[in-house]
């Protein structure tokens, strides 16, 4: 790339970062590069990637069945990273981690298929928690017994894909997202095969990699929270102990979003304050991700809720027992039992009045929020300014203003 091209690429990268529709433009680039759907998941992967620049990066598990597209999603995002910014691992030896020195600092460690075949991955867990690995090796040198110390340094942002449920200790160290496995998503994917996609060209790829290089200049910057942020914790869902690990992850996501959006501000980049727009943008991307993470060990009733939600979305109407009975392995008798149990548990609700011979129709009850709704919180805070953002997925403008 010659000097003229480099200048053009850097101008385009700065223009992207200065755009209030940055995340929406990122999704447009990913669609051009072959990604179908998975918009929210793609934004989560991107923010995890950028969090590598922070002292306490985020860590992500991407879950789904074989052939669902887990690694395809991650690799679309990795293509936008400079080569020095990530390390891809398919398998590793017992002690290989200990000899990496500073080579992993502020990088994304991408582990394909988090399972036994990948070798000893427990050092990665320690590197995430402790930010360094120390190994002492005893040997002989010059006829004397010596001990050498080998240290591998973090911090790292890890992204792993898996087809299975992991141990709870691994689960709570990570945010979890699930690939969309619905029939509707499958149809969109197969339809995309007949449409020619040239993908991102060389200059576009270099522009997005330069975006990451510009973000790297924010390493070490002080990121602070305003006093009103305590009100978020006051309204947080706290009925699960795992919140003690997931809320800090949300805080790091807010920090990461504020770093990305700091290029839109004319203030000095030496110190970044997480503002309400950063909080709202992070909530729009992550709230349901954390709700899903808290429901990892869901029971039969919540599985029924998910089935009712999927069927009602597909049919664009409330769901009956007959609809549920069309699911694989579900008889009419079982469908009635599932719906009765889920209704008693409060995860689905009946939508029509009891009348003779009419079919009972149900809709799923939305799971509780993890983070308070930004619009309601903004009214409670009585902030004087009006805040405008663009929805990260749809690109539509959202306005937050206090009631007079």
DRENRO-883158 format. One record per residue (C-alpha): residue in one letter; x, y, z. Coordinates in steps of 0.05 Angstrom, whole numbers, padded with zeros to 5 digits, always signed. Example, Ala and Ser with C-alpha at 12.3 -4.5 7.8 and 13.67 -1.06 7.14 Angstrom:
A+00246-00090+00156
S+00273-00021+00143
This chain:
X+00000+00000+00000
X+00031+00066-00021
X+00030+00132+00018
X-00031+00160-00018
X-00071+00097-00004
X-00050+00097+00069
X-00074+00169+00077
X-00140+00152+00044
X-00150+00091+00087
X-00135+00130+00151
X-00184+00185+00131
X-00238+00133+00117
X-00224+00098+00184
X-00230+00164+00222
X-00294+00180+00185
X-00324+00113+00207
X-00304+00123+00280
X-00332+00194+00279
X-00399+00171+00252
X-00457+00166+00301
X-00480+00106+00259
X-00414+00070+00268
X-00443+00003+00291
X-00496+00004+00237
X-00441+00016+00185
X-00402-00042+00214
X-00461-00088+00203
X-00468-00063+00131
X-00395-00081+00119
X-00405-00151+00149
X-00466-00163+00106
X-00426-00144+00045
X-00373-00194+00068
X-00423-00251+00070
X-00453-00250+00140
X-00528-00267+00140
X-00568-00244+00200
X-00534-00250+00269
X-00530-00174+00275
X-00532-00172+00351
X-00483-00229+00358
X-00436-00194+00309
X-00436-00130+00350
X-00422-00170+00414
X-00362-00204+00380
X-00336-00136+00356
X-00341-00105+00425
X-00306-00165+00457
X-00250-00155+00405
X-00242-00082+00422
X-00243-00097+00497
X-00174-00128+00488
X-00147-00057+00495
X-00174-00052+00567
X-00141-00076+00631
X-00199-00126+00642
X-00223-00150+00573
X-00287-00188+00560
X-00289-00262+00544
X-00340-00296+00500
X-00369-00365+00486
X-00403-00373+00419
X-00451-00432+00423
X-00488-00472+00371
X-00496-00539+00339
X-00447-00565+00287
X-00455-00529+00220
X-00494-00472+00253
X-00441-00421+00233
X-00405-00406+00299
X-00335-00401+00269
X-00360-00367+00206
X-00388-00310+00249
X-00324-00302+00289
X-00279-00306+00227
X-00318-00251+00192
X-00300-00206+00250
X-00228-00230+00254
X-00218-00210+00182
X-00227-00137+00204
X-00171-00142+00256
X-00097-00128+00241
X-00057-00193+00241
X-00019-00174+00304
X-00084-00166+00343
X-00106-00239+00348
X-00080-00309+00358
X-00119-00367+00330
X-00112-00434+00366
X-00140-00501+00344
X-00098-00543+00392
X-00042-00532+00442
X+00008-00571+00483
X+00011-00576+00559
X+00063-00520+00569
X+00061-00479+00504
X+00022-00423+00538
X+00079-00409+00586
X+00130-00389+00533
X+00091-00335+00498
X+00119-00276+00538
X+00084-00212+00519
X+00060-00236+00451
X-00012-00244+00475
X-00018-00177+00510
X-00079-00138+00486
X-00096-00190+00435
X-00157-00233+00419
X-00144-00307+00433
X-00191-00346+00388
X-00201-00418+00409
X-00239-00460+00358
X-00282-00513+00392
X-00274-00507+00467
X-00265-00581+00483
X-00215-00636+00501
X-00189-00640+00429
X-00160-00570+00437
X-00110-00596+00488
X-00097-00563+00555
X-00138-00499+00555
X-00139-00488+00631
X-00079-00439+00626
X-00124-00394+00584
X-00174-00393+00641
X-00117-00373+00688
X-00092-00321+00639
X-00162-00291+00637
X-00167-00289+00714
X-00096-00272+00735
X-00070-00237+00672
X-00006-00276+00673
X+00021-00347+00674
X+00085-00365+00712
X+00124-00429+00700
X+00189-00447+00734
X+00233-00499+00698
X+00291-00533+00733
X+00351-00557+00692
X+00426-00561+00690
X+00473-00508+00663
X+00549-00509+00669
X+00545-00567+00717
X+00498-00530+00763
X+00425-00539+00777
X+00386-00477+00756
X+00315-00453+00755
X+00287-00409+00700
X+00223-00369+00704
X+00178-00363+00643
X+00121-00313+00645
X+00064-00303+00595
X+00028-00237+00602
X-00043-00214+00590
X-00092-00183+00588
X-00127-00221+00532
X-00197-00222+00505
X-00216-00294+00492
X-00267-00319+00442
X-00285-00393+00442
X-00335-00433+00402
X-00369-00495+00429
X-00425-00544+00415
X-00437-00563+00487
X-00455-00538+00556
X-00392-00524+00596
X-00375-00527+00669
X-00408-00470+00708
X-00340-00442+00726
X-00324-00433+00652
X-00394-00407+00637
X-00391-00350+00688
X-00322-00327+00665
X-00352-00314+00597
X-00409-00278+00563
X-00449-00329+00522
X-00484-00319+00456
X-00521-00371+00415
X-00523-00377+00340
X-00592-00368+00309
X-00614-00439+00292
X-00686-00424+00271
X-00714-00450+00205
X-00724-00378+00183
X-00650-00363+00191
X-00633-00427+00153
X-00677-00404+00095
X-00642-00336+00093
X-00574-00370+00091
X-00591-00419+00035
X-00622-00362-00006
X-00558-00322+00001
X-00519-00376-00036
X-00548-00356-00104
X-00532-00282-00094
X-00462-00263-00114
X-00424-00231-00057
X-00357-00201-00076
X-00340-00188-00004
X-00300-00129+00022
X-00246-00106-00024
X-00174-00095-00004
X-00183-00021+00012
X-00245-00034+00054
X-00210-00088+00094
X-00151-00042+00106
X-00198+00013+00128
X-00230-00031+00182
X-00161-00056+00204
X-00140+00016+00210
X-00202+00029+00254
X-00173-00022+00303
X-00104+00010+00298
X-00133+00078+00315
X-00171+00047+00374
X-00104+00018+00399
X-00081+00089+00411
X-00132+00091+00468
X-00094+00036+00508
X-00081+00063+00578
X-00132+00120+00573
X-00170+00133+00638
X-00244+00116+00633
X-00290+00142+00688
X-00364+00135+00705
X-00410+00192+00724
X-00444+00193+00793
X-00512+00177+00764
X-00487+00108+00744
X-00501+00083+00814
X-00575+00087+00795
X-00563+00031+00744
X-00541-00016+00800
X-00601+00005+00842
X-00648-00020+00787
X-00608-00081+00766
X-00637-00152+00765
X-00604-00184+00827
X-00642-00249+00838
X-00584-00292+00815
X-00514-00295+00846
X-00482-00298+00777
X-00500-00225+00770
X-00438-00212+00812
X-00396-00235+00753
X-00440-00212+00695
X-00450-00140+00718
X-00374-00126+00718
X-00375-00153+00646
X-00430-00103+00629
X-00387-00047+00660
X-00328-00068+00616
X-00375-00068+00555
X-00395+00003+00573
X-00322+00023+00577
X-00308-00009+00509
X-00367+00026+00475
X-00344+00092+00505
X-00274+00081+00475
X-00305+00068+00406
X-00352+00128+00411
X-00297+00174+00440
X-00277+00192+00369
X-00344+00227+00361
X-00326+00276+00417
X-00285+00339+00410
X-00260+00331+00481
X-00190+00308+00498
X-00179+00233+00490
X-00133+00232+00552
X-00194+00218+00595
X-00261+00188+00574
X-00326+00193+00612
X-00379+00140+00601
X-00440+00182+00583
X-00513+00164+00578
X-00508+00151+00503
X-00453+00100+00517
X-00496+00066+00570
X-00557+00064+00525
X-00518+00037+00465
X-00487-00018+00508
X-00555-00036+00537
X-00587-00042+00468
X-00532-00091+00447
X-00521-00130+00511
X-00583-00133+00556
X-00614-00195+00524
X-00545-00227+00518
X-00538-00224+00594
X-00610-00247+00603
X-00593-00307+00560
X-00529-00320+00600
X-00569-00321+00665
X-00617-00371+00634
X-00563-00420+00613
X-00589-00475+00658
X-00661-00465+00638
X-00713-00518+00655
X-00770-00549+00616
X-00817-00489+00626
X-00768-00439+00598
X-00755-00486+00539
X-00830-00485+00527
X-00830-00409+00531
X-00775-00407+00478
X-00814-00455+00433
X-00878-00413+00441
X-00838-00349+00426
X-00808-00379+00363
X-00874-00408+00338
X-00913-00343+00350
X-00860-00303+00314
X-00862-00352+00256
X-00938-00355+00252
X-00948-00282+00271
X-01003-00300+00321
X-01012-00332+00389
X-00997-00407+00394
X-01043-00466+00408
X-01029-00536+00433
X-01038-00561+00362
X-00982-00515+00339
X-00937-00541+00394
X-00953-00613+00377
X-00921-00603+00308
X-00853-00596+00342
X-00810-00660+00336
X-00826-00711+00390
X-00886-00673+00418
X-00954-00707+00420
X-01020-00669+00433
X-01023-00696+00504
X-00952-00673+00517
X-00966-00606+00485
X-01024-00594+00533
X-00981-00613+00593
X-00923-00568+00570
X-00969-00508+00562
X-01005-00519+00628
X-00939-00524+00665
X-00908-00463+00630
X-00971-00421+00644
X-00969-00440+00718
X-00895-00421+00720
X-00913-00352+00691
X-00868-00357+00630
X-00926-00358+00580
X-00994-00324+00584
X-01062-00339+00554
X-01086-00287+00504
X-01160-00305+00494
X-01218-00310+00542
X-01242-00379+00565
X-01302-00398+00523
X-01335-00464+00507
X-01298-00503+00453
X-01248-00448+00437
X-01174-00464+00433
X-01128-00436+00486
X-01078-00389+00454
X-01012-00368+00486
X-00955-00319+00479
X-00888-00321+00513
X-00876-00274+00571
X-00812-00234+00557
X-00756-00253+00606
X-00739-00200+00657
X-00689-00146+00638
X-00619-00150+00665
X-00603-00076+00657
X-00657-00023+00669
X-00691+00005+00607
X-00652+00067+00585
X-00715+00107+00570
X-00745+00097+00639
X-00678+00108+00673
X-00667+00173+00636
X-00733+00200+00662
X-00714+00180+00733
X-00646+00214+00728
X-00675+00281+00708
X-00615+00296+00664
X-00621+00365+00633
X-00593+00350+00564
X-00629+00312+00508
X-00591+00250+00485
X-00595+00225+00413
X-00566+00160+00388
X-00576+00115+00328
X-00598+00044+00342
X-00537+00000+00331
X-00575-00051+00289
X-00631-00013+00253
X-00596+00054+00248
X-00659+00090+00269
X-00653+00151+00314
X-00672+00144+00388
X-00683+00206+00430
X-00680+00207+00506
X-00708+00268+00540
X-00732+00283+00610
X-00805+00296+00623
X-00820+00369+00639
